Amino acid sequence: MDALPHFVTHDVMIRLYALSMLAMIAALALGPTLDEKIQSVLPTSTEDKWLQIPWRTSLMKARADAQQSGKPLFLWIMNGSPVGCT
């Protein structure tokens, strides 16, 4: 501790440390709660509309349903991992 300026005593250092701890505690207390953080990353009702689509896992069942309802058939075909990690 020889490199400290003459006006910075151990008492001053302890007080500065305590003050910085209080500032961090105040920042945590005033910050968003865990529930608010979780809510901020969850999809909204407009972002998860794709979940309302009646997806089919059987091509033959999907083809029959499309033909019966007169709607087109959408195929999602890919090679590799669905998250793009091939």
N, C-alpha and C positions, 0 to 999 in steps of 0.2 A: 504493500500500500504506500510505498515511498513515492510513487509517481503521481499521486493525487495532489491537486493544488492545496495550498495551506488552509483554504476556507472550507474544504470538503472533509469534514470529520466523519468518524464512524456513525455518530449520532445523526448527522445529515443524511448519510447513505441509508441508514435504517428507516428514517422518515420518508425519503424518496421511494424506497422499496415498498413501504406500507401504502403510500399514496398511489403508487402504480397498481398495487393489488386491489385497492378500493376501486380504482377506475375500471379495472378489468371485471370486477364483480358487478359494478353498476352497468357496464356494457352488456354483460350476460343477462342481467335482470331485466334490462330494457329491450333486449333483442327479442326476436320472434320465438315463440314457444315451439316445442317439438311438433305439436299438432299443426301449427301454422306452417312449419317447414314442410311437413308431409303433405298438407293440403295444397301447397304451392306447386308440387311436382306431379300431383295426380291429374289425370285428364279431366277436362270439363265435360259437361253433357253434350256439347257440340263436337268435342274432339273424339268421342268414343261412339259415334253413330254407326261406325262400321261393325260394331258388335251386334247391331240389330238386324244385320243381313243374315238370312237363313242359309249359312254356308253349308255345303254338302261335302262329304268326304268320299262318297261313292259316285263315280262318274256316270254309271248307268242310272242311278236314282236321280241325279241332277239332270241328265238328258231327258228322262221321262217327265220330270216336273216342268222343265222348260218347254217341252213339246205340249204338255197339257195346258199350261198357262199362256202359251203363245209368246213367251219372253225369250230373249237371247240367252245363250249359255256363255258364261265367262270362265275361262280356264286360267288358272295361275300355275304355270309350270316353270320349274327352275332346277338347276343342278347345283348341289352343294348345300351348305348350311343356310337356314332361313335368315340368320343374322349376318350373313356375308362372310363368315369365317371359313373359307374353303382352303 
